[in-house]
Structures are given as C-alpha cells and as structure tokens.
Amino acid sequence: MEKHIHLAFVFGILGNIISFMVFLAPLPTFYRIWKKKSTQGFQSLPYLVALFSSMLWLYYAIVKTNARLLITINSFGCVIETIYIVIYTIYATKDARILTVKLFMVMNVGSFALIFFTTQFGMHGSLRVQVLGWICVSFAVCVFAAPLCIVAKVIRTKSVEFMPFNLSFFLTLSAIMWFAYGLLLKDICIALPNVLGFTLGLLQMLLYAIYNKGSKVSIKEDYALNPMTNVVVVNPLGTCEVVTIPDIDIVTTQGKDGAEEKEKNVENLA
C-alpha cells in the first residue's frame, strides 16, 4: 500500500510539471496581445472554459481530502487563467469585453455556485465526492470535442500543418501521468477521462505519422486576411493549451475564388 502511495506521488509530481508547462503555453499569445494592445480576434471562451475546469477539479480535490497534487496544479491553473482573462478584458473591444463578462458570470460564477451549493448543502459524505467526481468527468469528456475538431481538419486537408506535434505529445504524456496517478489512488474519476486523453493523443500522433509528408495548405500569416479559429485543448485535469488554426473552409473558398478570377483574367487577355 505504501509503495502505491509513493508511486502515486511520483506520477502526481510529473503530472504537475507537465501541466504547469501546458498552463504557460498561451503566454506567447498574451504577449502578442499586450504588444499590439489588441486581442486580434482571439476569443476569451477557451480561457473561461479552462478556468471553470480548474475550479471544478480544485473543488473536487478539496472535498476528496487526499489529492493534494490536484490542489497544487489546479490552484495555479485558477490563478494563471484569471490573469489571462484579466489581460484579455483590458485589451478587448467593448463588445468582446461585455461578452466575456457575461460568460464569466454565467459559467464561472453562476454554474459553479449552483454546483457548489447543491453538493455542499444537499449532499454529504461519499455521495458528495462521487457526484462531484462524475461532474468533473462529464465536463472533461465534453471538452474533448475541441481536439476532435483539429483531427477532423487534418483528415479533411490531409495535412498536419494545424496540429502541432508537441500538442499531441504533451496531451498523451500528461494523460499517462494523471491516469497512473488516478489508478494508484484507485480514483476512477481521475483515471477515466485520461484513458480518453491517452487514446486521443495516440490518434493525433498516428495522424501526424500518416500525413506528415502530405501537401500543405497555402495560408498567409496575416490574421486580418485569413479568418482564424481558437481551439482550446483542455486536459481532463484542468490544464489547457489554446491552438489557433485557420478556418479551412473559408480560406479554401477564398482560394478557389481567386483561382477562378485569375482564369477569367487570362481568358480576357486571350
């Protein structure tokens, strides 16, 4: 039993280190926002989702009482995501700022308050822990829809240009660490979401191996010309990485229109 506890501690520490790095992944984005004094079309929703996830797992870890390593990483997550959101609201347009505040009040304040008061005063003992755990699991499963968007784009375009290898690698590595941590603690609510995380990470790396030498989609780097989509990749235990990818449908349409226009110009010259 003691051996299992020591191993869980080791995997928890490794999970903390990896998750800490992932939490800092959006720093270049916010440096760009600070430097340009503009949010440049980025959205606040991914960071609000990441904050909500950290809040849920932090509450679960506190109620569970024997998951200190979940408390450390998700406490840091709540702080860093709050900083990101504050910076965003400072440089966002008026409409984006209002939308951010509304989403924050509904999700991070309203929804969390509802969960907190329902579980705190309507449930007791092991029932409270179980219900909270499955709420966290349900939310973790829901956010897996975001990485699947990237997977779908890779298959559709036959290009891994929009799926950084480090994203897949750290998603898989993080899932392994936290799965082992949950398994050793015999906590299915920690282990289960990371089975999905591990599977998704392997799928992404497999696609990377298949399409690594595929054709690249021609896209300019100018954000003003090409619509961009923010995709948040949230680790089942709260940590997130936000990936900015071009809207392939719009860019492809623009490319086709441009080609047709060039063909017409050539015909007119002829």
C-alpha positions as CSV (number, residue, x, y, z in Angstrom):
1,M,0.0,0.0,0.0
2,E,2.8,2.4,0.9
3,K,4.5,1.6,-2.4
4,H,1.4,2.6,-4.3
5,I,1.2,5.9,-2.4
6,H,4.8,6.7,-3.2
7,L,4.3,5.8,-6.9
8,A,1.2,8.0,-7.0
9,F,3.2,10.9,-5.5
10,V,5.8,10.5,-8.2
11,F,3.3,10.4,-11.1
12,G,1.5,13.3,-9.5
13,I,4.7,15.4,-9.4
14,L,5.4,14.6,-13.0
15,G,1.8,15.4,-13.9
16,N,2.2,18.8,-12.1
17,I,5.4,19.6,-14.0
18,I,3.9,18.8,-17.4
19,S,0.6,20.5,-16.7
20,F,2.5,23.6,-15.4
21,M,4.2,23.9,-18.8
22,V,0.9,23.5,-20.6
23,F,-0.7,26.2,-18.5
24,L,2.1,28.6,-19.6
25,A,1.6,27.7,-23.3
26,P,-0.7,30.7,-24.0
27,L,2.0,33.2,-22.8
28,P,3.1,34.0,-26.4
29,T,-0.5,34.8,-27.3
30,F,-0.9,37.2,-24.5
31,Y,2.5,38.8,-25.1
32,R,1.3,39.5,-28.6
33,I,-2.0,40.9,-27.2
34,W,-0.1,43.1,-24.8
35,K,2.4,44.3,-27.5
36,K,-0.3,45.0,-30.1
37,K,-2.7,46.4,-27.4
38,S,-5.4,44.4,-29.1
39,T,-6.9,40.9,-28.8
40,Q,-6.6,40.5,-32.6
41,G,-9.7,38.4,-33.0
42,F,-8.8,35.9,-30.3
43,Q,-11.7,34.7,-28.1
44,S,-12.0,34.5,-24.3
45,L,-14.1,31.4,-24.2
46,P,-11.2,28.9,-24.2
47,Y,-9.7,30.6,-21.1
48,L,-13.0,30.7,-19.4
49,V,-13.5,27.0,-20.0
50,A,-10.0,26.2,-18.7
51,L,-10.7,28.3,-15.6
52,F,-14.0,26.5,-15.0
53,S,-12.3,23.2,-15.4
54,S,-9.6,24.1,-12.9
55,M,-12.3,25.4,-10.4
56,L,-14.2,22.1,-10.6
57,W,-11.1,19.9,-10.1
58,L,-9.9,22.1,-7.3
59,Y,-13.2,21.8,-5.5
60,Y,-13.2,18.0,-6.1
61,A,-9.7,17.7,-4.7
62,I,-10.5,19.7,-1.6
63,V,-13.6,17.6,-0.9
64,K,-11.8,14.4,-1.6
65,T,-9.2,15.4,1.0
66,N,-6.3,13.1,-0.1
67,A,-5.5,14.6,-3.5
68,R,-3.0,17.4,-2.7
69,L,-1.3,17.3,-6.0
70,L,-4.6,18.0,-7.7
71,I,-4.9,21.0,-5.4
72,T,-1.5,22.4,-6.3
73,I,-1.8,22.3,-10.1
74,N,-5.4,23.5,-10.2
75,S,-4.8,26.3,-7.8
76,F,-2.0,27.5,-10.1
77,G,-4.5,27.0,-13.0
78,C,-7.1,29.2,-11.4
79,V,-4.6,32.0,-10.9
80,I,-3.0,31.9,-14.3
81,E,-6.3,31.6,-16.2
82,T,-7.7,34.5,-14.2
83,I,-4.6,36.6,-15.2
84,Y,-5.2,35.6,-18.9
85,I,-8.8,36.7,-18.7
86,V,-8.0,40.0,-17.0
87,I,-5.4,40.8,-19.7
88,Y,-7.9,39.9,-22.4
89,T,-10.6,42.1,-21.0
90,I,-8.2,45.1,-20.7
91,Y,-7.4,45.0,-24.5
92,A,-10.6,43.5,-25.9
93,T,-13.2,45.6,-27.8
94,K,-16.2,46.8,-25.9
95,D,-18.5,44.0,-27.4
96,A,-15.9,41.3,-26.7
97,R,-15.4,42.6,-23.1
98,I,-19.2,42.6,-22.4
99,L,-19.5,39.0,-23.8
100,T,-16.5,37.9,-21.7
101,V,-18.1,39.3,-18.5
102,K,-21.5,37.7,-19.4
103,L,-19.9,34.3,-20.0
104,F,-17.8,34.6,-16.8
105,M,-20.9,35.4,-14.7
106,V,-23.0,32.6,-16.2
107,M,-20.4,29.8,-16.3
108,N,-17.6,30.6,-13.8
109,V,-19.9,32.2,-11.2
110,G,-23.4,31.0,-11.8
111,S,-22.8,27.4,-12.8
112,F,-20.0,26.9,-10.3
113,A,-22.2,28.4,-7.5
114,L,-25.0,26.1,-8.4
115,I,-22.7,23.0,-8.3
116,F,-21.1,24.2,-5.0
117,F,-24.3,24.9,-3.1
118,T,-26.1,21.8,-4.4
119,T,-23.2,19.4,-3.4
120,Q,-22.3,21.3,-0.2
121,F,-25.7,21.5,1.3
122,G,-27.7,18.9,-0.5
123,M,-25.3,16.0,-0.2
124,H,-23.0,14.6,2.4
125,G,-20.0,12.2,2.8
126,S,-19.1,9.9,-0.1
127,L,-22.2,10.9,-2.1
128,R,-20.8,14.4,-2.4
129,V,-17.4,13.2,-3.6
130,Q,-19.0,10.8,-6.1
131,V,-21.3,13.4,-7.6
132,L,-18.6,16.0,-7.9
133,G,-16.2,13.4,-9.4
134,W,-18.7,12.5,-12.1
135,I,-19.5,16.1,-12.8
136,C,-15.8,16.6,-13.5
137,V,-15.6,13.5,-15.7
138,S,-18.6,14.7,-17.7
139,F,-17.1,18.1,-18.3
140,A,-13.8,16.6,-19.2
141,V,-15.4,14.3,-21.8
142,C,-17.3,17.3,-23.3
143,V,-14.2,19.3,-23.9
144,F,-12.7,16.5,-25.9
145,A,-14.8,17.8,-28.8
146,A,-12.2,20.6,-29.3
147,P,-9.2,18.4,-30.2
148,L,-11.5,16.3,-32.4
149,C,-12.1,19.4,-34.5
150,I,-8.4,19.5,-35.2
151,V,-8.4,15.8,-36.0
152,A,-11.2,16.3,-38.5
153,K,-9.3,19.1,-40.2
154,V,-6.2,17.0,-40.5
155,I,-8.2,14.2,-42.1
156,R,-10.1,16.6,-44.4
157,T,-7.0,18.5,-45.6
158,K,-4.5,15.6,-45.4
159,S,-2.1,18.0,-43.7
160,V,-0.8,18.2,-40.1
161,E,0.0,21.9,-40.5
162,F,-2.7,22.8,-38.0
163,M,-1.9,20.0,-35.4
164,P,1.5,20.8,-33.7
165,F,3.3,17.6,-32.8
166,N,4.1,18.9,-29.3
167,L,0.4,19.3,-28.6
168,S,-0.3,15.6,-29.3
169,F,2.8,14.6,-27.4
170,F,2.1,16.5,-24.3
171,L,-1.6,15.6,-24.3
172,T,-0.5,11.9,-24.4
173,L,2.2,12.3,-21.8
174,S,0.0,14.3,-19.4
175,A,-2.8,11.7,-19.8
176,I,-0.4,8.9,-18.9
177,M,0.8,10.6,-15.8
178,W,-2.6,11.5,-14.5
179,F,-4.1,8.1,-15.4
180,A,-1.4,6.4,-13.4
181,Y,-2.0,8.9,-10.5
182,G,-5.7,8.1,-10.5
183,L,-5.2,4.4,-10.9
184,L,-2.8,4.2,-8.0
185,L,-5.2,6.2,-5.8
186,K,-8.0,3.9,-7.0
187,D,-9.9,7.0,-8.2
188,I,-11.9,6.2,-11.3
189,C,-12.9,9.9,-11.7
190,I,-9.3,10.9,-12.3
191,A,-8.3,7.8,-14.3
192,L,-11.2,7.5,-16.7
193,P,-11.0,10.8,-18.5
194,N,-7.3,10.3,-19.1
195,V,-8.0,7.0,-20.9
196,L,-9.8,9.1,-23.5
197,G,-7.0,11.7,-23.4
198,F,-4.4,9.0,-24.0
199,T,-6.4,7.5,-26.8
200,L,-6.9,10.9,-28.5
201,G,-3.2,11.7,-28.1
202,L,-2.2,8.4,-29.8
203,L,-4.7,9.1,-32.6
204,Q,-3.2,12.5,-33.2
205,M,0.3,11.2,-33.3
206,L,-0.8,8.4,-35.7
207,L,-2.4,11.0,-38.0
208,Y,0.9,13.0,-37.7
209,A,2.8,10.0,-38.9
210,I,0.4,9.4,-41.8
211,Y,0.1,12.9,-43.0
212,N,3.4,14.4,-42.0
213,K,4.6,14.5,-45.6
214,G,1.3,15.4,-47.0
215,S,0.5,18.6,-49.0
216,K,0.5,21.8,-47.1
217,V,-2.4,24.2,-47.3
218,S,-1.4,27.5,-48.6
219,I,-2.2,30.1,-46.0
220,K,-0.9,33.6,-45.4
221,E,0.3,34.6,-42.0
222,D,-1.8,37.7,-41.9
223,Y,-4.6,37.2,-39.4
224,A,-6.5,40.1,-40.9
225,L,-6.8,38.4,-44.2
226,N,-7.5,34.8,-43.1
227,P,-10.2,34.0,-40.5
228,M,-8.8,32.2,-37.5
229,T,-10.4,29.8,-35.1
230,N,-9.4,29.4,-31.5
231,V,-9.4,25.7,-30.3
232,V,-9.0,25.0,-26.7
233,V,-7.4,21.7,-25.7
234,V,-8.2,21.1,-22.1
235,N,-6.5,18.3,-20.2
236,P,-9.0,16.2,-18.2
237,L,-7.5,17.8,-15.0
238,G,-7.9,21.4,-16.0
239,T,-4.8,22.4,-17.8
240,C,-5.2,23.7,-21.3
241,E,-3.5,24.8,-24.4
242,V,-5.2,27.1,-26.9
243,V,-4.4,26.4,-30.6
244,T,-5.1,29.0,-33.3
245,I,-5.9,27.4,-36.6
246,P,-7.1,28.9,-39.9
247,D,-10.7,28.4,-40.9
248,I,-10.0,26.0,-43.7
249,D,-13.5,26.2,-45.3
250,I,-13.3,30.0,-45.7
251,V,-9.7,30.0,-46.8
252,T,-10.3,27.3,-49.3
253,T,-13.3,29.1,-50.7
254,Q,-11.2,32.3,-51.0
255,G,-8.5,30.3,-52.8
256,K,-11.0,28.9,-55.3
257,D,-12.5,32.3,-55.9
258,G,-9.0,33.7,-56.5
259,A,-8.2,30.9,-59.0
260,E,-11.4,31.4,-60.9
261,E,-10.7,35.2,-61.1
262,K,-7.2,34.6,-62.4
263,E,-8.6,32.2,-65.1
264,K,-11.1,34.8,-66.2
265,N,-8.4,37.4,-66.5
266,V,-6.3,35.1,-68.6
267,E,-9.3,34.4,-70.9
268,N,-9.9,38.2,-71.3
269,L,-6.3,38.8,-72.2
270,A,-6.5,36.0,-74.8
